[in-house]
Amino acid sequence: MKQTYLNRFLRYIAIDTRSDESSSTVPSTPGQMVLAQQIASELKAMGLDRVLLDDKGYISACLPANTFNTHNPVPAIGFIAHMDTAPDASGKDVKPQIIENYSGESITLNQALNIQLSPDEFPKLKQYIGKTLITTDGTTLLGADNKAGIAAILCAVEYLQQHSEIIHGDICIGFTPDEEIGRGADHFDVENFAAEWAYTIDGGEQGELECESFNAAKATVTVQGRNVHPGTAKNVMINAATIARQFANQMPADEVPEQTDGHQGFFHLHHMAGNESTATLDYLIRDFDKTSFAQRKTLMLNIADRINTELGEQRVSVEIVDQYANMHEELVKLPHVMDIARDALNNCCVTPIEKPIRGGTDGSRLSFMGLPTPNIFTGGHNFHGIHEYLVVESALKSVEVIVELARLTAEQ
């Protein structure tokens, strides 16, 4: 199983599938379709039913049930992963390094650039002494988010095919493009997918089991200034860049990602640009609580109003667009979905780590589209950056958990 998993994972990360928020195409980058075509071919070669790759890069397939009970039919369940990698770092020409029997010391990712993967900076590494790690070469991300999930799902399906003694209902498989830029569920056909519930295999360290996600919105603050020569600017210039700085200074300084965790929300200023004439600030707004989420949006609007009042004219505008909601609202209605997942982890000798996702998955939106979808670990760490790594033993545990979820659903 280990070599099969490695072969798959390494094959997938060789394809650059970095998504692009500035693109209007679906998928947003051509590499995603290249990977989608490869996966679709594999699914057909495996003999799965209903293999479909649509023109937007969405893949679906089904491993048919091997047990039937007309009086108490086994529910069809799904497993979902995304094909794109995050725009935060390059995904081109990934050069993975396989570290067997990890020693617990710093790993040199790139000697020429003096880039280290150090347990001093990333303490969780100490948990994996003696394990097999896959790292980057320090110039790209790895792609475990979420190609580790794709590999795990296909390895689990192949295992079920090879072990017909494991009873299961229909196993529905879905792979999506553009999850990292918030579009993964845009064209997902829930009805055609035909599962009663599903699990995204898109979490991090071994044991992660998540049924809560942020309420999420993005806000664009735009400042319109008035530019004149600075030598004659007194009482005439309105410097958009200066006003943008004033806006940022009035935002809560301690409610940012680098100072929050657990169930705490935040404002994240992730891009800024401008000059005297025009300036923009791009924020992410995140909160688990619906009321606090609404208050965060109101705060930004109030700051704009206050600055405009001080200026005596409308110079600052805030556009807020909701992205996804906390999937816990839907999953709490169906406790058996999480109960089965907890049992599956425990049966595989994996201690469940239940915590809120400080982000979102395709399941955040799919849960509100009629497909309840909590999230399960892949074994990856440090997603979206050059220090990303995958613990192979944890990845194989995710395969084991998927198989057990299929078995338990049929049994229960």
N, C-alpha and C positions, 0 to 999 in steps of 0.2 A: 504493500500500500504506500509506503513512504516514497519509493522511487516513482511510482505512478503519479502521486501527488506532485512531487518535485518537477517531473517532466511537464505536467500540465501548467503549473504555476510559472515556471521559467519560460515556457512557450508564450504564455499570455503577456507577461511583462515585457517581452521583446517588442511588442507593438505599442507605439506611441498613441495613447488614447486621451491625452490631456484635453479637457473640455474648455470652451471659450465663451465667456459670458457676452462678449461683444458680437458674437456671430448670431445671425438670424436663421441659420439653417438647422435642420433636425436630421441627424445629430449635428452638434455644433462644430465638429471636426471630422475629417474623412477617416482618420485612423480608427475611430469607433466602429464605423461600418466594416472596415477591414477585419477587426476582431470579431464583430458580429457574424460575418460570413464564415469565418473559421469555426466559431462555436456551433453555428447552425449545421455545418457539415459534420462536425463531430456528433451532434445529437442524432442526425440521420443515420450515421454509421453505427451508432449504438442501438438503432432500431426503435427509437421512441416514437410514440404516436403524436399526431397533431403538431409536428414541428413547423413553426411559422416564423419567418423573418420578414417584417414589413418594411416599407420604404423609408421609415423613420428610424430604423435600427433597433426596434423592439423584437425580442425573441421570446417565444413561448413554446412549450412542449409538454408532454405528459408521459409518465411511466404508468401504464394501466394497473389497476388493482389486481391482486392475485387472490382475493377473497371476496365472497359475495354473500350477502345476507339480505334477502328481500324484506324481512320484517324489521331489521335494524341495520340499515346500510352504513358502511364505514364512511365518515366524512372525507371528502377530497381536501387535502391540505397543500399549501404551496411553499416553495422556497425561492427567494428572490435575491439577486445581487446586481450591482451596477458595473458597467464596463469602463466608464471614464475614470480618469485620475484627476486630482485637484489642479487647478490653474496656478496654485501657490508656488510650485516648483516644476522644473522640466521633467517630462516623462519620456524624453527621446534618448535613444541609445543607452538604456539602463544597463549597467554592468554590475550584476549581482555578485556578491561574495558569500560563499557558504562557509560558515565557521562551525566545524565539528567540535563537539566536546568543549564548549566555551569555558574559558579558564576563570572568568570573573574580573579580568583586567581590561584596561582600555583597548579598544579595537581601532587600529589605524585604517580609516576608510580611504584616505588619500594621502600618501606620504609627501608628494610634491606640493600639495596645498596645505599640508599639516592639519588635516581634518580628522578628528578623533570621535569615536563613539565611546564616551567615558561613563562609568558607573557613578562618578562624582557628580556629573550633570544629569544623568538618567539612572537614578538609584534602583529602578525595577530590574535592571540588568542583573543585579546580584541574585535575583530569584532563579536565574536560568543557568547557573553554573552546571556544566556537564551536558547541557542541551545543545541542539543544533540551531544556529541562527542564520538567517539570510539577511544581509545588509546591502547597502548601496556602496558606490565608490566615492561618495561625497559630492558628486556633481549633479545628481538627480534624486527624485524620490524613488521609492522601490516599486510601488504599485500594489502592495498588499491590500490597500484600500482602493478597490474592492476585488481585485483579481484573486486574492486568497479565498474570498467567498465563492467566486465562480468555480475555482478548482475544487473546493470542499463539496459543493453541491453535486458536481459531476462525478466526483469519486464516490460519494454516497450512493448516487443513483446506480452507478456501475456495480457497487457492492451488493445492492439489493437485487440487481439482475442476476448476479452470480450466486446468490443465496436465497433461492426460492422458498426455503423453509421459513423465512421471515415474512409473516403476513403483513400486508399493508393495503390501504385504499389507493385511489388515484393520487399520484404525486405530481403536482403541477409545478413547472419550472418557469421562471421568468428572469430575463436579463434586460436591464434598461440602460439607455444612454443618458448622459448629462445630469446625473444625480448631483454632482458636486456643484453645479450652478443652479440647483433648485428646480430643474425641469424634468426630473426623472419620471414623475407620475403624470406629466402633462397629457400623454397619449397612451397611457396604459389602459388596455381594454379589460376591465375587471370582470365583465360578464363573460367574455370569451375565455378568460383565464380559468374560470369555473372552479375555483377553490372556495371553501367555506371560511377559511382563515389561512394566514401564511406567516412565514418568519423571514425577515431579512437576515442574511448572514453577512453582517456588516459592522460588527462590534470589534472591540480591541482585545484586551488581555483575556486569557482563559477564564471562563466562568461568567463573563459579562452577560447579563440578561436584563433587557431594558424595555419598559413599557411606558416610560414618560419621555417626552421631548419638549423642547422649548415651544412657546408661542413665539413666532418669529415675524419680523417685518424689516424692511429696509427703508431708510430715510435719506433723501437727498436734500441738503441745504444749499440753496443757491442765493448768492449775494450779487446784486447789480450795483456797481459803483459808478463814479464819474471821474474820468481821468483828464488831468491837464498837466502841463509842464510843472515839475515840482518847484521850480523857481518862482512860479506865480500861483501856487496852489492854496495859499491861505484863504480860508473861508469859502473855497470853491471845490477843491478835490474831495471826493468821497471815495476812500480807498477800500475797495471790496476785500482785499486780502486782510486788511486790519480788522474789518468788521467780522470776517470769518473767524479770525483769531479770538475776537471778543465772544463770539457765539460758543466756540469750543471751550473757552475759559469758564463759561457759566454752566457747563455740563458737570454733573457730579464726578469729581476726580477719582473717587474710590469705587465707583460702580463701573469698572472696566474689567475685561477678561483676566488680566494679569493680577487682579486683586479679589477675584470672586471664585467660588467653587460650590459644589453641592447644588442646593436649590436656589442659590442666589442668581438674580438676573444681572444684566449689564447693558451698557451702551458700548459699541465698538467702532471707533473711528478707523476705518480701514483704507481710506483714500482721501487725499486732499490735493487741490490744484487751484491755481489762480494768479491774478495780478491785480493792478489797481482797478481795472474795468469790471472783471467778473471773477468770482471765486466759488468753488463748490467744496462741500464736505459730504462724504458718503459714510453713513452710519448703519450698523446692524443693531436692531433693538431685539433683546431677548429676555424672556421671563417665563417661568413655569406657571405663575398665577395669572389668571385672566384679568383680575382687577388691577394688579400691579402693572401688567402689560399695557393696559389702557392708560394708566397714569403716566407711564413712560412716554407714550406718544403725545399725551397732552402737555407734558413738561416741555418737549421740544417745540411744540407750537406756541407755548406761552413765552419761551425765551425769544422766539422770533418776533412775537407781538411786542414784547418789552423793548427790544432793540429798535424796532420800527417806530415805536412811540417816542423813544429818545431822539431818533433822527428826524422825526416829524414828517416822515414819508415812508412809503412801502419800498424797502430795499431788500428785505430778507424774506424768502419764501421757503417752505418746507413741504416736500412731497413725500408721503408715507404710503408704502405698498405692503400689504400683508402677504407673507410667504407661506406659512403653514401654522397649524395649531397643535397644541399638546395632545398627542394621540391617547393619553391616559383617559381622556373624556370618553372615548369609544371603547377602549380595552377593558375598562372597569365594568362594563356591562356584560362581559363574557369572561368570567374568571377562569373557566376551564382551559382557555387558551394558554394562560400563564401557568396554571397548575400542571398541565401536561409537560410544559417546558421545564419546570422545576424538577419534576420527577425524572425527566430524561437526563438532565444534568447529573442529578444525584445517582441515578443508575449507572452512569458512566464514570462515577467517582470524581466528579467535578463539583466543587462547591459553588453554588450560585452566588454571583456578586450582583445584587440588584441595586441599581442606582439610576438616577435620571441621565438621559443622554444630554450632554451639554452641546447640543447641536440638533441635527435632524437626520432622518433617513427617508428613503422612499416611503417607508411605512408610516411616517408622520402624516403624509397626505392620503395614502391608500386607506388608512384606517377610517378616514372620513368619507371615502368613496365607496364604502361597503365591503372592504376587505381588511378586517382587523389584522394588524401585522406588527407584533413586537420584534425585537432585535436580539440576535445571538452573536457571540464572539467569533472571531476568525483566528486570533492568536497574534495579531499585529500590534505594533506600538509606534508612537511618534509619527502618526499619519501626517501627510501633506508637506513633508520636508525631507531634507537630505539625510537626517538621522533616523529615518524610518527603518524598522526591522521586523522580521517575522520569526516567531519561535515555531519551528517545524512540529515539535511534539504537541504544541497547543493547537496548531492547525489540524493535525490528525485527530485530536479530540473533537474538534468541531465536526469532522466527518462522522465520527462515532455518534455524536449527539443527534445529527440529522437522521441517521439510520434508526436510532432509538425513538426519535419523535414519530417516525413513520410507523414503527412497531407498536408503540404505546397507543397511538391514535386508533389503530385497528383493534387493539386489545380492549381499550376502555369504551 
